[in-house]
C-alpha cells in the first residue's frame, strides 16, 4: 500500500510536423497545491526520478503521435506514483490528453501509442509495477 504519493503534470504546445515542443510547463503537487517544478542540485532524488519517467513518457507520446500522422496542437500529461515505506514503487499511472491540429486517430493508433510509451528507456528499466497503467486520449 502506498504511503508516499508523487504527482506531476505538464502542459505543452507543439509546432511543426514532428510535434516539436514550442512551450512546456511542469508542475508538482505539494500538499494540496500545484507549484512549478524547479529541479536543481538540492532537488530530492525521487522528484528527479518522477520527472524522468514523465518526460520520457511525454517524448514517446509526442514522437509516436507524429509517426502516426497525428499532429498535436497541445497536450496535458500527468503522472502519479505511489511508493511504499521502503520507497519501492507500487503504483504508476500515466495519462496524456492531446488536442490535435491534424490527423484522425483510430483505436489502433491509440493502442500503438500507449504500447510505445511503455517502451521508453526509463520505463523499460523499471521493475514490473502491479498497479501500472498508461492511457492516451486524442481529440
C-alpha positions as CSV (number, residue, x, y, z in Angstrom):
1,X,0.0,0.0,0.0
2,X,1.4,3.4,-1.0
3,X,2.4,5.6,1.9
4,X,4.1,8.2,-0.3
5,X,2.4,9.9,-3.3
6,X,4.1,11.9,-6.1
7,X,2.1,13.8,-8.6
8,X,3.4,15.9,-11.6
9,X,1.6,17.3,-14.6
10,X,2.7,19.0,-17.7
11,X,1.2,21.3,-20.3
12,X,2.7,21.6,-23.7
13,X,2.2,23.4,-27.1
14,X,3.7,22.0,-30.2
15,X,4.8,23.1,-33.7
16,X,5.7,21.5,-37.0
17,X,5.0,18.1,-38.4
18,X,7.1,16.3,-35.8
19,X,5.3,17.7,-32.8
20,X,8.3,19.7,-31.7
21,X,7.9,21.3,-28.3
22,X,7.2,25.0,-28.6
23,X,6.3,25.7,-24.9
24,X,6.3,23.4,-21.9
25,X,5.4,23.8,-18.2
26,X,5.7,21.2,-15.5
27,X,4.1,21.4,-12.1
28,X,4.4,19.3,-8.9
29,X,1.7,18.8,-6.3
30,X,2.9,19.8,-2.9
31,X,0.2,19.1,-0.3
32,X,-3.0,20.4,-1.9
33,X,-1.3,22.9,-4.1
34,X,0.3,22.7,-7.6
35,X,3.6,24.5,-7.9
36,X,6.1,25.0,-10.7
37,X,8.7,22.2,-10.7
38,X,12.1,23.6,-10.0
39,X,14.8,21.0,-10.4
40,X,18.3,21.8,-9.1
41,X,21.2,20.4,-7.1
42,X,19.1,20.2,-4.0
43,X,16.1,18.5,-5.5
44,X,15.1,15.3,-3.8
45,X,16.2,12.3,-5.9
46,X,12.7,10.8,-6.1
47,X,11.4,14.0,-7.6
48,X,14.0,13.8,-10.3
49,X,13.1,10.2,-10.9
50,X,9.3,11.0,-11.2
51,X,10.2,13.8,-13.6
52,X,12.4,11.5,-15.7
53,X,9.6,9.0,-16.1
54,X,7.1,11.8,-17.0
55,X,9.4,13.4,-19.6
56,X,10.3,10.1,-21.2
57,X,6.6,9.2,-21.5
58,X,6.0,12.6,-23.0
59,X,8.7,12.2,-25.6
60,X,7.3,8.8,-26.7
61,X,3.8,10.3,-26.7
62,X,4.6,13.2,-29.0
63,X,7.0,11.3,-31.3
64,X,4.7,8.4,-31.8
65,X,1.7,10.6,-32.4
66,X,3.8,12.3,-35.2
67,X,4.8,8.9,-36.5
68,X,1.1,8.0,-36.9
69,X,0.4,11.3,-38.7
70,X,-1.3,12.9,-35.7
71,X,-0.2,16.5,-35.3
72,X,-0.6,17.9,-31.9
73,X,-1.6,21.5,-31.1
74,X,-1.4,21.0,-27.3
75,X,-1.4,18.3,-24.6
76,X,-1.6,17.7,-20.9
77,X,0.1,14.9,-19.2
78,X,0.0,13.6,-15.6
79,X,1.9,11.1,-13.6
80,X,1.0,9.6,-10.2
81,X,3.5,7.4,-8.5
82,X,2.9,5.6,-5.2
83,X,5.7,4.3,-3.1
84,X,5.8,2.1,0.0
85,X,7.7,2.9,3.2
86,X,10.8,1.4,1.6
87,X,10.5,3.6,-1.5
88,X,9.6,0.7,-3.8
89,X,7.1,1.8,-6.4
90,X,3.7,0.1,-6.0
91,X,1.6,2.2,-8.4
92,X,2.3,4.1,-11.6
93,X,-0.5,5.9,-13.5
94,X,0.3,7.9,-16.6
95,X,-2.3,9.9,-18.6
96,X,-1.9,12.0,-21.6
97,X,-4.6,14.0,-23.4
98,X,-3.9,15.8,-26.7
99,X,-5.6,18.4,-28.8
100,X,-5.0,17.6,-32.4
101,X,-4.0,20.1,-35.1
102,X,-4.3,17.4,-37.8
103,X,-5.0,13.7,-38.3
104,X,-7.7,11.4,-37.2
105,X,-6.7,8.7,-34.7
106,X,-8.2,5.2,-34.8
107,X,-8.3,2.7,-31.9
108,X,-5.2,1.0,-33.4
109,X,-3.3,4.4,-33.3
110,X,-4.1,4.9,-29.6
111,X,-3.2,1.3,-28.7
112,X,0.1,1.7,-30.6
113,X,1.0,5.0,-28.9
114,X,0.2,3.6,-25.4
115,X,2.3,0.5,-26.1
116,X,5.2,2.5,-27.3
117,X,5.0,4.9,-24.3
118,X,5.6,1.8,-22.1
119,X,8.8,1.2,-24.1
120,X,10.6,4.5,-23.3
121,X,14.1,3.8,-21.9
122,X,13.2,4.9,-18.4
123,X,10.1,2.8,-18.2
124,X,11.9,-0.2,-19.6
125,X,14.3,-0.1,-16.7
126,X,11.6,-0.2,-14.0
127,X,10.7,-3.4,-12.4
128,X,7.1,-4.5,-13.0
129,X,4.6,-2.4,-11.1
130,X,1.4,-4.2,-10.4
131,X,-0.6,-1.0,-10.3
132,X,0.6,0.4,-13.6
133,X,-1.5,2.0,-16.3
134,X,-0.9,4.2,-19.3
135,X,-3.7,6.0,-21.2
136,X,-3.9,8.4,-24.1
137,X,-6.9,10.4,-25.3
138,X,-6.8,12.5,-28.5
139,X,-9.4,14.9,-29.6
